[in-house]
Structures are given as C-alpha cells and as structure tokens.
Amino acid sequence: IADWDLHHGNATQHSFYNNPQVLYFSTHQYPYYPGTGSFEEVGDGKGKGFTVNVPLRPGAGDNEYILIFREILQPLAREFRPDFILLSAGFDTYYQDPLGGMRVTPEGFAALTQLLIESANELCQGKLAITLEGGYNLEGLRDSVKAVLLKLSEGSLSKLTIPEGSGSIDPVIDRVKESQKGFWQSLFVL
C-alpha cells in the first residue's frame, strides 16, 4: 500500500502493523493530524519493518515526492515483490489545498503515478488499484485526478525526468533508511 495523502493513514497502519504480508508506505505532513506516522513507527512483531513512514515538513513538492518514491518506495517494492499495488490517493498534498502545506502539482501526481505504474509493470503484471481519498481544493482535485487518469490511460509511458540531487529532502531520506536498517537491504545498495 502506497499512501500519498496529506494525513498519515493511522487506521491503515494499525490494520497491518503486525503483518509481514503487507508493506505499508506513507508520505504525510508531520507533525499534523492525526499525530502518528513518525520515522520510528516501523511495525511490530512479525510485521516489524513492513511499515515505512516518511513524515514531511510542510513545503515538500513534486521533486521531493518523486525522489522519495524513487529512492525509497521503488527499491522496497522490488525487494518486497508485491502481488499488487494499492494507492491511497489523497490529493490534499496539492499545492493550493487549504488544509495542508505541501506543494504537489497535477504534473507531480502524474509523475508519481508513472513511478507506481512502472513498479506494477515490473513486479506484479501491472496490477495497480487506486482509491480516492482527500482533496479540498476542487479545481486542484479535478486537475490532479485528471492527470492521474490520463497517465493511467497512456498506451506507453512517457519518459519521466527524475530530478538530480534532493537537497533539502536528503535528511528525510536518510532518516527513513536509518529507521529501516536491518529490515531492507535494497535501501543500502550503492
């Protein structure tokens, strides 16, 4: 489960916290409601390491999210080898959403979708399901959902430009890797 909603998916995390059969990956504004989703929340018991939280300060935008998905989610997915990918698609990370402080554009959502499509095609015969969650700027919701649907409908994927260097997001990526040390080798392959 990949979750790009503004809010941490505390109920989803709770549902699978002890389960090694589900990898839960969440990017979310932090600290923010509901107050969960810290780096240290990695699962429990047999599920330890199967919860991956990427808590973000307000201001993260397209480049930061793309780098997080490329440098954390894609390697984890390759190692985990899912049967299918489920996206919790909250569009309240949109740059003009009144509830949050993130800076993702419709083009950014399309790029993240492309990364998920690439992972699904590589790992699980293209099995990708998307469920719509939050989004409180109606024009942004419309434009972002449309960008995701257009990306899904493309016959062949366009070349995605991955930003070079991650600047301010490097410490977050490093903290996620540190919290997952001992669980996932793919995050530490050079």
Backbone as JSON Lines, residues from 0, in Angstrom:
{"i":0,"aa":"I","n":[0.86,-1.17,0.0],"ca":[0.0,0.0,0.0],"c":[0.9,1.23,0.0]}
{"i":1,"aa":"A","n":[0.73,2.07,-0.99],"ca":[1.39,3.36,-1.03],"c":[0.34,4.41,-0.71]}
{"i":2,"aa":"D","n":[0.7,5.37,0.14],"ca":[-0.26,6.36,0.62],"c":[0.37,7.74,0.55]}
{"i":3,"aa":"W","n":[-0.12,8.57,-0.41],"ca":[0.46,9.92,-0.54],"c":[-0.48,11.0,0.02]}
{"i":4,"aa":"D","n":[-1.47,10.61,0.77],"ca":[-2.4,11.56,1.39],"c":[-1.66,12.5,2.34]}
{"i":5,"aa":"L","n":[-2.2,13.69,2.55],"ca":[-1.6,14.67,3.46],"c":[-1.52,14.12,4.88]}
{"i":6,"aa":"H","n":[-2.55,13.4,5.29],"ca":[-2.63,12.88,6.65],"c":[-2.07,11.47,6.7]}
{"i":7,"aa":"H","n":[-1.43,11.14,7.8],"ca":[-0.94,9.78,7.98],"c":[-2.13,8.82,8.06]}
{"i":8,"aa":"G","n":[-2.0,7.69,7.41],"ca":[-3.06,6.68,7.41],"c":[-2.98,5.81,8.64]}
{"i":9,"aa":"N","n":[-3.31,6.37,9.8],"ca":[-3.16,5.65,11.05],"c":[-4.01,4.38,11.11]}
{"i":10,"aa":"A","n":[-5.2,4.39,10.54],"ca":[-6.04,3.19,10.56],"c":[-5.46,2.11,9.66]}
{"i":11,"aa":"T","n":[-4.97,2.49,8.49],"ca":[-4.33,1.52,7.6],"c":[-3.1,0.94,8.27]}
{"i":12,"aa":"Q","n":[-2.27,1.81,8.84],"ca":[-1.07,1.33,9.53],"c":[-1.46,0.35,10.63]}
{"i":13,"aa":"H","n":[-2.44,0.72,11.45],"ca":[-2.87,-0.12,12.56],"c":[-3.36,-1.49,12.07]}
{"i":14,"aa":"S","n":[-4.07,-1.5,10.95],"ca":[-4.63,-2.74,10.42],"c":[-3.56,-3.76,10.04]}
{"i":15,"aa":"F","n":[-2.39,-3.27,9.62],"ca":[-1.35,-4.17,9.11],"c":[-0.05,-4.11,9.91]}
{"i":16,"aa":"Y","n":[-0.06,-3.5,11.08],"ca":[1.16,-3.23,11.83],"c":[1.95,-4.49,12.22]}
{"i":17,"aa":"N","n":[1.25,-5.6,12.37],"ca":[1.89,-6.87,12.74],"c":[1.97,-7.85,11.58]}
{"i":18,"aa":"N","n":[1.68,-7.39,10.38],"ca":[1.51,-8.29,9.23],"c":[2.67,-8.17,8.24]}
{"i":19,"aa":"P","n":[3.48,-9.22,8.08],"ca":[4.58,-9.18,7.13],"c":[4.15,-9.42,5.68]}
{"i":20,"aa":"Q","n":[2.86,-9.59,5.45],"ca":[2.38,-9.83,4.09],"c":[1.97,-8.53,3.4]}
{"i":21,"aa":"V","n":[1.94,-7.43,4.15],"ca":[1.55,-6.13,3.59],"c":[2.64,-5.12,3.92]}
{"i":22,"aa":"L","n":[3.16,-4.48,2.89],"ca":[4.11,-3.38,3.06],"c":[3.31,-2.09,2.98]}
{"i":23,"aa":"Y","n":[3.33,-1.31,4.06],"ca":[2.61,-0.03,4.1],"c":[3.63,1.09,4.04]}
{"i":24,"aa":"F","n":[3.49,1.97,3.03],"ca":[4.41,3.08,2.79],"c":[3.6,4.36,2.77]}
{"i":25,"aa":"S","n":[3.94,5.29,3.68],"ca":[3.16,6.53,3.79],"c":[4.05,7.76,3.77]}
{"i":26,"aa":"T","n":[3.74,8.69,2.87],"ca":[4.28,10.05,2.94],"c":[3.16,10.91,3.5]}
{"i":27,"aa":"H","n":[3.5,11.81,4.41],"ca":[2.46,12.63,5.04],"c":[3.09,13.83,5.73]}
{"i":28,"aa":"Q","n":[2.29,14.87,5.89],"ca":[2.75,16.06,6.61],"c":[2.84,15.71,8.09]}
{"i":29,"aa":"Y","n":[3.95,16.15,8.72],"ca":[4.19,15.79,10.11],"c":[4.96,16.9,10.8]}
{"i":30,"aa":"P","n":[4.66,17.31,11.98],"ca":[3.52,16.83,12.77],"c":[2.22,17.44,12.26]}
{"i":31,"aa":"Y","n":[1.21,16.66,12.23],"ca":[-0.09,17.08,11.73],"c":[-1.09,16.02,12.15]}
{"i":32,"aa":"Y","n":[-2.35,16.33,12.04],"ca":[-3.39,15.37,12.4],"c":[-3.21,14.09,11.57]}
{"i":33,"aa":"P","n":[-3.24,12.92,12.14],"ca":[-3.66,12.54,13.49],"c":[-2.52,12.44,14.5]}
{"i":34,"aa":"G","n":[-1.32,12.88,14.14],"ca":[-0.2,12.87,15.07],"c":[0.62,11.6,15.06]}
{"i":35,"aa":"T","n":[0.29,10.68,14.17],"ca":[1.03,9.42,14.07],"c":[1.89,9.44,12.8]}
{"i":36,"aa":"G","n":[2.69,8.41,12.63],"ca":[3.48,8.27,11.41],"c":[4.9,8.77,11.54]}
{"i":37,"aa":"S","n":[5.51,8.62,12.71],"ca":[6.9,9.04,12.89],"c":[7.83,8.03,12.22]}
{"i":38,"aa":"F","n":[9.07,8.42,12.08],"ca":[10.08,7.51,11.49],"c":[10.15,6.2,12.25]}
{"i":39,"aa":"E","n":[10.01,6.28,13.57],"ca":[10.21,5.11,14.42],"c":[9.07,4.1,14.35]}
{"i":40,"aa":"E","n":[7.94,4.47,13.8],"ca":[6.81,3.53,13.68],"c":[7.07,2.64,12.47]}
{"i":41,"aa":"V","n":[7.62,1.45,12.72],"ca":[8.06,0.57,11.64],"c":[7.34,-0.79,11.63]}
{"i":42,"aa":"G","n":[6.37,-0.96,12.49],"ca":[5.69,-2.24,12.59],"c":[6.04,-2.89,13.91]}
{"i":43,"aa":"D","n":[5.4,-4.04,14.17],"ca":[5.62,-4.74,15.42],"c":[5.57,-6.24,15.17]}
{"i":44,"aa":"G","n":[6.23,-6.99,16.02],"ca":[6.22,-8.44,15.89],"c":[6.73,-8.87,14.53]}
{"i":45,"aa":"K","n":[6.0,-9.79,13.91],"ca":[6.39,-10.28,12.58],"c":[6.29,-9.18,11.52]}
{"i":46,"aa":"G","n":[5.56,-8.13,11.81],"ca":[5.39,-7.03,10.86],"c":[6.44,-5.94,10.98]}
{"i":47,"aa":"K","n":[7.43,-6.14,11.84],"ca":[8.46,-5.12,12.03],"c":[9.24,-4.92,10.73]}
{"i":48,"aa":"G","n":[9.29,-3.67,10.28],"ca":[9.95,-3.31,9.03],"c":[8.99,-3.19,7.85]}
{"i":49,"aa":"F","n":[7.77,-3.64,8.02],"ca":[6.8,-3.61,6.92],"c":[5.92,-2.36,6.95]}
{"i":50,"aa":"T","n":[6.19,-1.46,7.88],"ca":[5.58,-0.14,7.9],"c":[6.71,0.86,7.67]}
{"i":51,"aa":"V","n":[6.55,1.69,6.65],"ca":[7.58,2.66,6.28],"c":[6.92,4.03,6.25]}
{"i":52,"aa":"N","n":[7.28,4.86,7.22],"ca":[6.72,6.21,7.3],"c":[7.74,7.23,6.84]}
{"i":53,"aa":"V","n":[7.25,8.18,6.04],"ca":[8.07,9.28,5.55],"c":[7.38,10.58,5.99]}
{"i":54,"aa":"P","n":[7.61,10.99,7.25],"ca":[6.99,12.22,7.74],"c":[7.7,13.44,7.15]}
{"i":55,"aa":"L","n":[6.91,14.36,6.62],"ca":[7.46,15.52,5.92],"c":[6.99,16.83,6.54]}
{"i":56,"aa":"R","n":[7.88,17.79,6.55],"ca":[7.53,19.15,6.95],"c":[6.76,19.79,5.8]}
{"i":57,"aa":"P","n":[5.95,20.79,6.08],"ca":[5.26,21.5,5.01],"c":[6.26,22.04,3.98]}
{"i":58,"aa":"G","n":[5.84,22.07,2.73],"ca":[6.67,22.64,1.67],"c":[7.22,21.63,0.68]}
{"i":59,"aa":"A","n":[7.1,20.33,0.98],"ca":[7.59,19.32,0.03],"c":[6.71,19.36,-1.22]}
{"i":60,"aa":"G","n":[7.36,19.3,-2.38],"ca":[6.64,19.38,-3.65],"c":[7.0,18.24,-4.58]}
{"i":61,"aa":"D","n":[6.78,18.47,-5.86],"ca":[6.97,17.43,-6.87],"c":[8.33,16.74,-6.77]}
{"i":62,"aa":"N","n":[9.4,17.53,-6.79],"ca":[10.74,16.93,-6.8],"c":[10.99,16.07,-5.57]}
{"i":63,"aa":"E","n":[10.59,16.57,-4.41],"ca":[10.82,15.81,-3.18],"c":[10.04,14.49,-3.2]}
{"i":64,"aa":"Y","n":[8.78,14.56,-3.58],"ca":[7.97,13.34,-3.61],"c":[8.51,12.35,-4.64]}
{"i":65,"aa":"I","n":[8.88,12.82,-5.81],"ca":[9.44,11.93,-6.84],"c":[10.7,11.25,-6.31]}
{"i":66,"aa":"L","n":[11.58,12.0,-5.68],"ca":[12.8,11.4,-5.15],"c":[12.51,10.39,-4.05]}
{"i":67,"aa":"I","n":[11.56,10.67,-3.19],"ca":[11.19,9.73,-2.13],"c":[10.65,8.43,-2.74]}
{"i":68,"aa":"F","n":[9.77,8.56,-3.72],"ca":[9.23,7.36,-4.35],"c":[10.33,6.58,-5.08]}
{"i":69,"aa":"R","n":[11.23,7.29,-5.74],"ca":[12.29,6.62,-6.49],"c":[13.33,5.99,-5.56]}
{"i":70,"aa":"E","n":[13.73,6.7,-4.52],"ca":[14.84,6.25,-3.68],"c":[14.43,5.36,-2.51]}
{"i":71,"aa":"I","n":[13.15,5.39,-2.15],"ca":[12.7,4.56,-1.04],"c":[11.66,3.53,-1.5]}
{"i":72,"aa":"L","n":[10.55,4.01,-2.06],"ca":[9.46,3.09,-2.39],"c":[9.84,2.08,-3.47]}
{"i":73,"aa":"Q","n":[10.41,2.53,-4.57],"ca":[10.72,1.58,-5.65],"c":[11.7,0.49,-5.22]}
{"i":74,"aa":"P","n":[12.81,0.82,-4.54],"ca":[13.69,-0.27,-4.09],"c":[13.0,-1.23,-3.1]}
{"i":75,"aa":"L","n":[12.19,-0.68,-2.18],"ca":[11.47,-1.54,-1.25],"c":[10.5,-2.46,-1.99]}
{"i":76,"aa":"A","n":[9.79,-1.91,-2.95],"ca":[8.84,-2.73,-3.73],"c":[9.56,-3.85,-4.46]}
{"i":77,"aa":"R","n":[10.71,-3.56,-5.02],"ca":[11.47,-4.61,-5.72],"c":[11.86,-5.73,-4.76]}
{"i":78,"aa":"E","n":[12.27,-5.36,-3.57],"ca":[12.66,-6.37,-2.59],"c":[11.44,-7.11,-2.02]}
{"i":79,"aa":"F","n":[10.35,-6.4,-1.79],"ca":[9.14,-6.99,-1.22],"c":[8.4,-7.88,-2.22]}
{"i":80,"aa":"R","n":[8.41,-7.49,-3.5],"ca":[7.75,-8.25,-4.58],"c":[6.24,-8.41,-4.34]}
{"i":81,"aa":"P","n":[5.48,-7.32,-4.41],"ca":[4.04,-7.39,-4.11],"c":[3.26,-8.17,-5.16]}
{"i":82,"aa":"D","n":[2.11,-8.69,-4.74],"ca":[1.17,-9.32,-5.67],"c":[0.41,-8.25,-6.44]}
{"i":83,"aa":"F","n":[0.18,-7.12,-5.82],"ca":[-0.43,-5.96,-6.46],"c":[-0.08,-4.72,-5.63]}
{"i":84,"aa":"I","n":[-0.29,-3.55,-6.21],"ca":[-0.03,-2.29,-5.52],"c":[-1.36,-1.56,-5.37]}
{"i":85,"aa":"L","n":[-1.62,-1.07,-4.17],"ca":[-2.8,-0.28,-3.88],"c":[-2.33,1.12,-3.49]}
{"i":86,"aa":"L","n":[-2.88,2.13,-4.14],"ca":[-2.55,3.51,-3.83],"c":[-3.7,4.18,-3.1]}
{"i":87,"aa":"S","n":[-3.41,4.73,-1.93],"ca":[-4.34,5.61,-1.23],"c":[-4.05,7.02,-1.74]}
{"i":88,"aa":"A","n":[-4.85,7.47,-2.69],"ca":[-4.58,8.71,-3.42],"c":[-5.35,9.87,-2.81]}
{"i":89,"aa":"G","n":[-4.73,10.51,-1.85],"ca":[-5.28,11.73,-1.29],"c":[-4.65,12.92,-2.0]}
{"i":90,"aa":"F","n":[-5.47,13.8,-2.49],"ca":[-4.97,14.94,-3.24],"c":[-4.93,16.22,-2.4]}
{"i":91,"aa":"D","n":[-4.88,16.05,-1.09],"ca":[-4.74,17.21,-0.21],"c":[-3.28,17.62,-0.04]}
{"i":92,"aa":"T","n":[-2.38,16.97,-0.76],"ca":[-0.99,17.44,-0.84],"c":[-0.83,18.42,-2.01]}
{"i":93,"aa":"Y","n":[-1.92,18.68,-2.7],"ca":[-1.94,19.66,-3.8],"c":[-1.47,21.01,-3.29]}
{"i":94,"aa":"Y","n":[-0.75,21.73,-4.12],"ca":[-0.08,22.95,-3.68],"c":[-1.01,24.07,-3.22]}
{"i":95,"aa":"Q","n":[-2.27,24.05,-3.59],"ca":[-3.2,25.09,-3.14],"c":[-4.31,24.53,-2.24]}
{"i":96,"aa":"D","n":[-4.12,23.34,-1.72],"ca":[-5.13,22.77,-0.83],"c":[-5.18,23.59,0.47]}
{"i":97,"aa":"P","n":[-6.37,23.91,0.95],"ca":[-6.48,24.77,2.13],"c":[-6.09,24.1,3.45]}
{"i":98,"aa":"L","n":[-6.01,22.77,3.48],"ca":[-5.73,22.09,4.75],"c":[-4.25,21.88,5.03]}
{"i":99,"aa":"G","n":[-3.46,21.74,3.99],"ca":[-2.08,21.35,4.2],"c":[-1.08,22.37,3.7]}
{"i":100,"aa":"G","n":[0.16,21.96,3.76],"ca":[1.24,22.85,3.35],"c":[2.17,22.22,2.34]}
{"i":101,"aa":"M","n":[1.69,21.24,1.6],"ca":[2.55,20.6,0.6],"c":[2.43,21.33,-0.74]}
{"i":102,"aa":"R","n":[3.3,20.98,-1.68],"ca":[3.41,21.74,-2.93],"c":[3.35,20.84,-4.16]}
{"i":103,"aa":"V","n":[2.56,19.79,-4.14],"ca":[2.48,18.86,-5.27],"c":[1.51,19.41,-6.31]}
{"i":104,"aa":"T","n":[1.92,19.35,-7.57],"ca":[1.11,19.83,-8.7],"c":[0.45,18.64,-9.39]}
{"i":105,"aa":"P","n":[-0.51,18.89,-10.29],"ca":[-1.06,17.78,-11.07],"c":[0.03,17.02,-11.83]}
{"i":106,"aa":"E","n":[1.02,17.72,-12.34],"ca":[2.13,17.05,-13.04],"c":[2.92,16.16,-12.09]}
{"i":107,"aa":"G","n":[3.05,16.59,-10.84],"ca":[3.72,15.78,-9.83],"c":[2.95,14.51,-9.53]}
{"i":108,"aa":"F","n":[1.63,14.61,-9.4],"ca":[0.81,13.42,-9.18],"c":[0.92,12.46,-10.36]}
{"i":109,"aa":"A","n":[0.95,13.0,-11.58],"ca":[1.12,12.15,-12.77],"c":[2.47,11.44,-12.73]}
{"i":110,"aa":"A","n":[3.52,12.14,-12.32],"ca":[4.85,11.53,-12.25],"c":[4.88,10.43,-11.19]}
{"i":111,"aa":"L","n":[4.27,10.66,-10.04],"ca":[4.22,9.62,-9.0],"c":[3.43,8.41,-9.49]}
{"i":112,"aa":"T","n":[2.35,8.68,-10.21],"ca":[1.57,7.58,-10.79],"c":[2.41,6.78,-11.76]}
{"i":113,"aa":"Q","n":[3.19,7.48,-12.57],"ca":[4.05,6.76,-13.52],"c":[5.05,5.86,-12.79]}
{"i":114,"aa":"L","n":[5.63,6.34,-11.7],"ca":[6.55,5.5,-10.93],"c":[5.84,4.26,-10.39]}
{"i":115,"aa":"L","n":[4.6,4.43,-9.94],"ca":[3.83,3.27,-9.45],"c":[3.47,2.31,-10.58]}
{"i":116,"aa":"I","n":[3.13,2.86,-11.74],"ca":[2.84,2.01,-12.9],"c":[4.08,1.22,-13.28]}
{"i":117,"aa":"E","n":[5.23,1.88,-13.31],"ca":[6.48,1.19,-13.64],"c":[6.75,0.05,-12.66]}
{"i":118,"aa":"S","n":[6.55,0.31,-11.37],"ca":[6.75,-0.74,-10.37],"c":[5.75,-1.88,-10.56]}
{"i":119,"aa":"A","n":[4.49,-1.53,-10.8],"ca":[3.47,-2.57,-11.0],"c":[3.78,-3.4,-12.24]}
{"i":120,"aa":"N","n":[4.2,-2.75,-13.32],"ca":[4.53,-3.48,-14.55],"c":[5.72,-4.41,-14.33]}
{"i":121,"aa":"E","n":[6.71,-3.93,-13.59],"ca":[7.92,-4.72,-13.34],"c":[7.68,-5.88,-12.38]}
{"i":122,"aa":"L","n":[6.84,-5.66,-11.37],"ca":[6.77,-6.59,-10.25],"c":[5.51,-7.43,-10.16]}
{"i":123,"aa":"C","n":[4.39,-6.95,-10.7],"ca":[3.14,-7.68,-10.45],"c":[2.17,-7.59,-11.63]}
{"i":124,"aa":"Q","n":[2.7,-7.81,-12.81],"ca":[1.89,-7.86,-14.04],"c":[0.98,-6.65,-14.2]}
{"i":125,"aa":"G","n":[1.43,-5.49,-13.76],"ca":[0.68,-4.25,-13.95],"c":[-0.49,-4.06,-13.01]}
{"i":126,"aa":"K","n":[-0.58,-4.86,-11.96],"ca":[-1.72,-4.78,-11.05],"c":[-1.55,-3.58,-10.11]}
{"i":127,"aa":"L","n":[-2.33,-2.54,-10.4],"ca":[-2.32,-1.32,-9.62],"c":[-3.76,-0.87,-9.44]}
{"i":128,"aa":"A","n":[-4.18,-0.71,-8.19],"ca":[-5.52,-0.21,-7.88],"c":[-5.36,1.11,-7.12]}
{"i":129,"aa":"I","n":[-6.27,2.03,-7.39],"ca":[-6.19,3.36,-6.77],"c":[-7.53,3.67,-6.12]}
{"i":130,"aa":"T","n":[-7.46,4.16,-4.88],"ca":[-8.66,4.6,-4.19],"c":[-8.53,6.09,-3.88]}
{"i":131,"aa":"L","n":[-9.58,6.83,-4.16],"ca":[-9.59,8.27,-3.96],"c":[-9.82,8.59,-2.49]}
{"i":132,"aa":"E","n":[-8.97,9.48,-1.97],"ca":[-9.12,9.92,-0.59],"c":[-9.34,11.42,-0.57]}
{"i":133,"aa":"G","n":[-8.63,12.16,0.28],"ca":[-8.89,13.57,0.48],"c":[-8.5,14.47,-0.67]}
{"i":134,"aa":"G","n":[-8.91,15.71,-0.56],"ca":[-8.63,16.76,-1.51],"c":[-9.68,17.84,-1.35]}
{"i":135,"aa":"Y","n":[-9.27,19.06,-0.97],"ca":[-10.23,20.07,-0.56],"c":[-10.18,21.34,-1.4]}
{"i":136,"aa":"N","n":[-9.37,21.34,-2.43],"ca":[-9.39,22.4,-3.42],"c":[-10.03,21.76,-4.65]}
{"i":137,"aa":"L","n":[-11.25,22.13,-4.96],"ca":[-12.0,21.41,-6.0],"c":[-11.34,21.47,-7.36]}
{"i":138,"aa":"E","n":[-10.77,22.61,-7.74],"ca":[-10.09,22.7,-9.03],"c":[-8.82,21.84,-9.01]}
{"i":139,"aa":"G","n":[-8.12,21.87,-7.9],"ca":[-6.92,21.05,-7.77],"c":[-7.24,19.57,-7.78]}
{"i":140,"aa":"L","n":[-8.32,19.21,-7.12],"ca":[-8.75,17.81,-7.11],"c":[-9.1,17.37,-8.52]}
{"i":141,"aa":"R","n":[-9.87,18.19,-9.23],"ca":[-10.25,17.88,-10.61],"c":[-9.0,17.71,-11.48]}
{"i":142,"aa":"D","n":[-8.11,18.68,-11.45],"ca":[-6.93,18.66,-12.31],"c":[-5.99,17.52,-11.96]}
{"i":143,"aa":"S","n":[-5.85,17.24,-10.68],"ca":[-4.92,16.19,-10.24],"c":[-5.46,14.8,-10.57]}
{"i":144,"aa":"V","n":[-6.74,14.57,-10.3],"ca":[-7.33,13.28,-10.64],"c":[-7.27,13.07,-12.15]}
{"i":145,"aa":"K","n":[-7.56,14.12,-12.92],"ca":[-7.49,14.03,-14.38],"c":[-6.07,13.67,-14.83]}
{"i":146,"aa":"A","n":[-5.05,14.28,-14.23],"ca":[-3.66,13.98,-14.59],"c":[-3.31,12.53,-14.3]}
{"i":147,"aa":"V","n":[-3.8,12.0,-13.17],"ca":[-3.55,10.6,-12.82],"c":[-4.28,9.68,-13.81]}
{"i":148,"aa":"L","n":[-5.54,9.98,-14.12],"ca":[-6.29,9.14,-15.06],"c":[-5.67,9.16,-16.46]}
{"i":149,"aa":"L","n":[-5.21,10.33,-16.9],"ca":[-4.54,10.4,-18.2],"c":[-3.26,9.58,-18.2]}
{"i":150,"aa":"K","n":[-2.51,9.62,-17.11],"ca":[-1.29,8.81,-17.01],"c":[-1.64,7.32,-17.07]}
{"i":151,"aa":"L","n":[-2.71,6.93,-16.39],"ca":[-3.13,5.53,-16.41],"c":[-3.57,5.08,-17.79]}
{"i":152,"aa":"S","n":[-4.12,6.01,-18.57],"ca":[-4.66,5.64,-19.88],"c":[-3.63,5.68,-21.0]}
{"i":153,"aa":"E","n":[-2.42,6.17,-20.74],"ca":[-1.4,6.23,-21.79],"c":[-1.05,4.82,-22.27]}
{"i":154,"aa":"G","n":[-0.97,4.67,-23.58],"ca":[-0.58,3.37,-24.13],"c":[0.86,3.03,-23.78]}
{"i":155,"aa":"S","n":[1.73,3.98,-23.88],"ca":[3.12,3.78,-23.47],"c":[3.51,4.94,-22.58]}
{"i":156,"aa":"L","n":[4.29,4.64,-21.59],"ca":[4.65,5.68,-20.63],"c":[5.66,6.64,-21.23]}
{"i":157,"aa":"S","n":[5.45,7.9,-20.94],"ca":[6.4,8.92,-21.38],"c":[7.65,8.84,-20.52]}
{"i":158,"aa":"K","n":[8.72,9.4,-21.03],"ca":[9.97,9.41,-20.27],"c":[9.81,10.38,-19.1]}
{"i":159,"aa":"L","n":[10.08,9.88,-17.92],"ca":[9.96,10.69,-16.71],"c":[11.31,11.29,-16.38]}
{"i":160,"aa":"T","n":[11.32,12.59,-16.23],"ca":[12.55,13.26,-15.82],"c":[12.64,13.22,-14.31]}
{"i":161,"aa":"I","n":[13.67,12.54,-13.82],"ca":[13.88,12.44,-12.39],"c":[14.83,13.56,-11.97]}
{"i":162,"aa":"P","n":[14.44,14.34,-10.98],"ca":[15.31,15.44,-10.56],"c":[16.66,14.94,-10.07]}
{"i":163,"aa":"E","n":[17.68,15.71,-10.33],"ca":[19.02,15.4,-9.83],"c":[19.17,16.02,-8.46]}
{"i":164,"aa":"G","n":[19.78,15.29,-7.56],"ca":[20.04,15.84,-6.23],"c":[18.75,16.13,-5.49]}
{"i":165,"aa":"S","n":[18.73,15.85,-4.23],"ca":[17.49,16.01,-3.49],"c":[17.53,17.14,-2.48]}
{"i":166,"aa":"G","n":[18.67,17.79,-2.34],"ca":[18.77,18.96,-1.48],"c":[18.16,18.78,-0.11]}
{"i":167,"aa":"S","n":[17.09,19.51,0.16],"ca":[16.5,19.55,1.5],"c":[15.85,18.24,1.91]}
{"i":168,"aa":"I","n":[15.58,17.35,0.97],"ca":[14.89,16.1,1.31],"c":[15.89,15.01,1.71]}
{"i":169,"aa":"D","n":[17.17,15.21,1.45],"ca":[18.19,14.2,1.81],"c":[18.12,13.76,3.27]}
{"i":170,"aa":"P","n":[18.0,14.69,4.23],"ca":[17.94,14.24,5.64],"c":[16.73,13.35,5.93]}
{"i":171,"aa":"V","n":[15.6,13.6,5.27],"ca":[14.41,12.78,5.46],"c":[14.66,11.38,4.91]}
{"i":172,"aa":"I","n":[15.2,11.31,3.71],"ca":[15.51,10.01,3.1],"c":[16.49,9.24,3.98]}
{"i":173,"aa":"D","n":[17.5,9.92,4.5],"ca":[18.47,9.28,5.39],"c":[17.81,8.76,6.67]}
{"i":174,"aa":"R","n":[16.88,9.54,7.24],"ca":[16.19,9.09,8.46],"c":[15.31,7.88,8.2]}
{"i":175,"aa":"V","n":[14.64,7.86,7.05],"ca":[13.82,6.68,6.71],"c":[14.73,5.46,6.58]}
{"i":176,"aa":"K","n":[15.83,5.62,5.87],"ca":[16.77,4.5,5.71],"c":[17.28,4.02,7.06]}
{"i":177,"aa":"E","n":[17.61,4.94,7.93],"ca":[18.11,4.57,9.27],"c":[17.04,3.81,10.04]}
{"i":178,"aa":"S","n":[15.77,4.23,9.95],"ca":[14.7,3.56,10.68],"c":[14.43,2.16,10.12]}
{"i":179,"aa":"Q","n":[14.81,1.93,8.87],"ca":[14.57,0.63,8.23],"c":[15.82,-0.25,8.2]}
{"i":180,"aa":"K","n":[16.9,0.23,8.8],"ca":[18.15,-0.53,8.83],"c":[17.9,-1.89,9.49]}
{"i":181,"aa":"G","n":[18.39,-2.92,8.88],"ca":[18.19,-4.25,9.41],"c":[16.98,-4.97,8.85]}
{"i":182,"aa":"F","n":[16.13,-4.24,8.13],"ca":[14.94,-4.86,7.55],"c":[15.04,-5.01,6.03]}
{"i":183,"aa":"W","n":[15.63,-4.02,5.37],"ca":[15.62,-3.98,3.91],"c":[17.03,-3.71,3.37]}
{"i":184,"aa":"Q","n":[17.59,-4.64,2.63],"ca":[18.91,-4.47,2.04],"c":[18.88,-3.49,0.87]}
{"i":185,"aa":"S","n":[17.78,-3.44,0.15],"ca":[17.7,-2.65,-1.08],"c":[17.92,-1.15,-0.84]}
{"i":186,"aa":"L","n":[17.67,-0.68,0.36],"ca":[17.86,0.74,0.65],"c":[19.33,1.11,0.83]}
{"i":187,"aa":"F","n":[20.19,0.09,0.93],"ca":[21.58,0.35,1.23],"c":[22.52,-0.13,0.13]}
{"i":188,"aa":"V","n":[21.95,-0.52,-1.01],"ca":[22.76,-0.93,-2.17],"c":[23.21,0.33,-2.9]}
{"i":189,"aa":"L","n":[24.49,0.42,-3.16],"ca":[25.01,1.61,-3.85],"c":[25.0,1.43,-5.34]}
